Amino acid sequence: MSAHIIDGRQLSHSFRLDYGQRVKQLVENGITPGLAVILVGDNPASQVYVKNKVLACKDIGMHSLMLQFDAGMTQAQLLGEIERLNTDPSIHGILVQLPLPKQIDPQAVIQAISAQKDVDGFHLESAGALMCGAKGYWPCTPHGCLKMLDSIGYDLTGKHAVVVGRSNIVGKPMALMLLQRNATVSICHSQTANLKALTLQADVLVAAVGIRHLITADMVKPGAVVIDVGMNRDDQGKLCGDVDFEGVKQVASFITPVPGGVGPMTITMLLANTLDAAQSILDSQH
Ligand code: NDP
């Protein structure tokens, strides 16, 4: 058996065509959706992520603002910039690229972003809304994973979903989203006693760890759906995931590749959240 590939680039493309239409409608109603992306320092990976986000906005006709600051910027200066963007009516979403330099507390920065503009979904208000099943912005990466499951018409009800990784930005929100869809969810982490015993039970396996090839074919139940969030580099410097793609695709029914899987969907969900933020401003005017 060879698994079907869930192509994140193709899926993103079809979503973004639709989002382009939504932008047009918003513009016709007097609102150009706008995203501000803040980068502090010159981390090369962060520079690529930020550039891709800004380009994605442009591609669908959204306004985007890229603010780049020196690595020596103080926390007070960054909070000042956020305060300014919080009240800027041309900006509907604010994203601060992580990681931040040591002198800046990321939590203080995330909590300073207006919850109405928290398109990354990292604010405590957004996290609380997801926890309680209330309306709010969902973190983009796990939301993108869920959309990938939806794209294959996968019904999660009663299925065992195993999430490997418990970070606030991927693992935990992913588990909550799967739970909301009536899956029975297990969350694994670095202290999990027997990882393989759990992953072998998974109908849906989400790997969000950051360890190359942590998930091998012998850890996957035949016919499982495998979503690979990991972004690692192999010995040749090539991008690869947490899943041994070549081996696991012989066992799984569906699998996401790296690159070209969850990565593009993350940016697509960022666009979706920014559109929703702009739409809610329009709705509040009527
Ligand atoms: P974190 O480092 O914040 O979290 C990693 C998680 O993996 C932790 O919960 C950790 O457990 C767990 N873990 C570590 N080692 C093991 C192990 N041996 N077995 C089981 N669990 C383990 O990472 P993120 O959640 O931010 O990101 C995870 C991966 O996803 C990274 O590769 C990152 O680059 C990628 N990523 C990709 C995105 C995309 O758009 N495609 C977006 C965001 C992230 P513990 O809590 O006990 O330490």
Boltz pocket constraint, residues with backbone or C-beta under 6 A from the ligand:
constraints:
  - pocket:
      binder: B
      contacts: [[A, 141], [A, 164], [A, 165], [A, 166], [A, 167], [A, 168], [A, 169], [A, 170], [A, 171], [A, 188], [A, 189], [A, 190], [A, 191], [A, 192], [A, 195], [A, 207], [A, 208], [A, 209], [A, 210], [A, 211], [A, 228], [A, 229], [A, 230], [A, 231], [A, 232], [A, 262], [A, 263], [A, 264], [A, 266]]
      max_distance: 6.0
